[in-house]
């Protein structure tokens, strides 16, 4: 079963590098980002985990908890962390889930259509599309999803930008245009007429009857 935007993110209990994680309890009233990987000690994934570690202050500023998922065990995760930290020059202090049972991968529909796991000789290709990103709101609902192939490293600057856009528009009648970055104008939703929009957001820049920009609220 697929996990779609506005679904409640599946809860789970799993071992991790930070001990036992009960996901909804761990998330609390924060935003959360789950990012997953097909195996430890793989080149693209090492660069990605390092990028997440380097952004620790940015996640904290946005009151967002990050959690990695890899389909290996916690002992391997602890060894891999040393490589991540050596490459990235930053402490990988976020939890990395032990998903050797594929419980999380299956709950979040992360696996390729034709996946199978041999008892011996498993390679990352067997769980290739365990390379997804979920942004989850404080209400535990999925706000955004992204899925990448094994050959394409994730752009965590874009994930951070997407998080900013999600937080800017969450629960208010606003949207962000293409290529939006914080500080730029936002789009007012059609749920408000022009008078209502002006009262709430100030002067409008009306480009088309259905495309109205306003200054980004603080």
Helices and strands as residue ranges (DSSP letters): E 13-14, E 21-22, H 23-27, E 31-37, H 43-54, H 56-61, E 64-70, H 74-88, E 95-98, H 103-107, G 124-127, E 132-136, E 142-147, H 156-169, E 174-175, E 186-188, H 194-201, E 205-208, E 211-214
